[in-house]
Amino acid sequence: MPAALALALLRGASARARLIAHRGSARPHTHPGPVVCYVTEGRILFQVKGHPARYYTAGQTIFEPASTPIERFDNDSSSAPATFIATYLLGDQDTELLHRLQ
């Protein structure tokens, strides 16, 4: 990858640590750019619209495509939080990380 392209991609990247409380949910949403999540603790139930739901646990990676409805991003535990590190790949015009769906 050319260095200029790599730098352009890094400028639009933002990493955030996130926690979902027990039985918590991110509710249906989209992102303006793709998101890569690394699960650090707990078990997350994840579902992209039109696809079956799948469980992810510590050490696994979740990919959220840009502008694609995410129907489930839920903590599966009734007693413990789930944590993950989300890396958002945003364009220069993107001002929000997440758009809630009805």
N, C-alpha and C positions, 0 to 999 in steps of 0.2 A: 504494500500500500504506500503510495507516495506520502511523504512527510506532511505536505500541505493539506491533504485530505484527512490524515489522521488528526492534525491539529484542529481542523474544522469540526470533526466529529466530537472531539473532546470539549470544545467550547460549549456545545449544546448538551453536555452530560451533567446530570445532577444526581448525586447519591444521597439517600436518606434512610436512616434506620426507622423502622415502623413497628408498632406493637398493636395487636388486636386482643382486646380483653376476652376472657373466657366467654364462649358463645357469642362473641362479637362478629360483626360483618361489615365489609366495606360497601355493601349495597350495590345494586347495578350501576355501572359507570363505564366511561371510555377515557382514553388518554389521547392527547394530540400527537404524541410520538410513541414509539415502542418503549416498553418497560421490561427490564430483566430483574427478577426478584430472586434472592438467595435466602432460603429458609434457614434460620439459625436456631430456632427452638419451636417445639410444638408440632401440630399437624393442621394443615390448611386444606380446605375443600375449595377447589378452583374449577370454574366452568366458563368457557367462552360460548357465547350464544350459538346454538346449532350443533354443539359438540357435547359428548358426555362429560359429566363431572368427574374429577380425578383428585385423589389425595396426594399431598406433598408433605414430606417430613424434613427434619433438619438435615442439611447437606444437599438437598435437591434444589433445582433451579426452575422457576416458573417464567414463561415468556408471555407477555401481554402485547398482542399486535396493536399498532396505532389505529385509532378511530374504529375499533372493533368492540361491540358491547361485551362487557364482562358481567356475567349474570351472578356468579358466586365467587366470593373471595372471603371465606368464613373460617373462623377458628372453630375447630371441631371439638374442643375440650370444654367440659362444663366446669372445670376448676382451675385451669392454668392458662396463662397467656400464650399466644403464638407470636414470634418475632421474626422479622425478615429485613433484609437490606434491599431497597429498591433503587435501581439505577434508571433514571428517566432520560431518554434521548430526545431532546427538544430542539425545535428550530428557533431561529432568531425571533420569529413573530409569536411564538408560544409564550403566553403569560400565566397560564394555569396548568397545574399538573394533572388535574382530574376534572371530569365533567360528569355530574350526577345524572342518571336517567330516571324517568318517572316509573 
